Amino acid sequence: MKKEQVLIFANPIAGRGKAKRVAAVLEEALKARGYGVKVFFDKLESAQKRIDGRIKAAIVIGGDGTLRGVAQWAIDSAFPTEEAMCASGELANLPYPLLIVPMGTANLMGKHLGVHWSDENIGEEVAEALEVGKVQQLDVARTNGGIFLLMAGVGFDAWVVHELDRIRDGPIDITKYIMPAVKAMTEYQFPTLEVIVDGKKVFKKARALALVGNIREYGTGFAILPQARPDDQLLDVCVMPCSSPKDLIKLVLSAAAGEHVQQEGVVYVKGRQVRIESTTPVPVQVDGEPAGQTPVEIDLLPCRIPFIVPPG
């Protein structure tokens, strides 16, 4: 009888090399529990060839971008076509859960799921979590040819993400966002947006920022989408009029106080399909990574991803 397999995907540069050490610790701890363990540091496309048994779980060591890449690979492997995803006529679930070891810059998914592992005892803690199997489900959305799990931004925040990606030369931390953000405050033009949700125009052409997501929190820690639920098969959409750095500062302050949704002109709706257009191309980011420019179409996939969380 073949052992249950645990797949470990680690971003080799995450944590300035710490991810490799953590992967080795987890491999040793899980093998001691009787699991078959396979470790991957890159080239996800080769992973499927090395799987030869039932998968217990896939562990992802890295940031939100690494997680999105592994989740995309897992969905593509389980459901080669959308018809396969919809074959049962019901909402599909990934056939095995993901477990994250946050090691990125924002680690938004880790914060959302309440994932904290101790450096001293991470091997035993992760092994115990696998065996207890406490799971939270998360909807999956698709945009510009790929999936996203957390949030998509159109406008100022996406401009900062694109600029950081342009100038980065290695691992990043939160301080690396300062220069792009300062540059954006002087150069970003706040173009007009138009937003259509489930075929209905909910925001007509005006200078604005738009956020679409599955979860409440943003990278700042604010509840930008306060009514969002990760498993309700609905996307939350918040469009905020903004035409200048002064307006942006006011929005940030109101968001920090949880009052931005009540501001004049703000549109907050839920839906399954979102299209955002603009008179000129506007940057788009998903889960903190560049994702092209407008026009952008976002829609929910008929599936969810289970995430293993600490038993406590």
C-alpha angles and dihedrals in degrees: 000000000000119000121248108261129229115196118209118200114187130180100227094214096045114118089010090289097325091114091070092053092048091049090055092049092050092046091054094046094048095046088053087058091054101259125138105236130200121185125204127187099176144342099067090188090071094053096083091060091060097051113099107158147026113317115228095186145323118240118207119201112191142046134315092279092055090048092052091051093051092044089052091050092047093050093046090049094048097040112027090181135023087242088062089050091053096040096108093050089234136088107291124227126206103255093237133029130249123230119197132212100193113223106148137095104273099011088197095165092051090052092047093051094041093239116169123157123186116239091224098052106021095127095057093039093054092044090052092048090053092052095045090047100202104176138194119193124224129193119232126223130193130216138162092359099311141071131257129197106188121024143332122213129198118193134010098009091048090050089056091049092050092048093049090050089051095053103032118114103182141335115357136213131190093273090064089071093063099079096046090046093051090047091050091054089061102033109031112103102200098229125202121273134199119199128200120187120190090343095309122111104233099168123034125208110305137125106276152133122243132202127186122183159140100233138051100234130078128198089272091060092246120131094242091165100036096175096048121125119189096219107036095098090239132108119223115223124197120182116185123191109235128160105163145022087260090058090047093054090050090051093050091051093048091047090052088054092045092243104108095099090061094052118116114275096009113138120206118179141147128229148136102243125041130182122186120192134179140186090241128024111280123195119253127203129189123195089347097307132104113268107177127263141291140320089070130173121201124187138165120251117225092247144076133213119225115220123199111225132188110284093237 
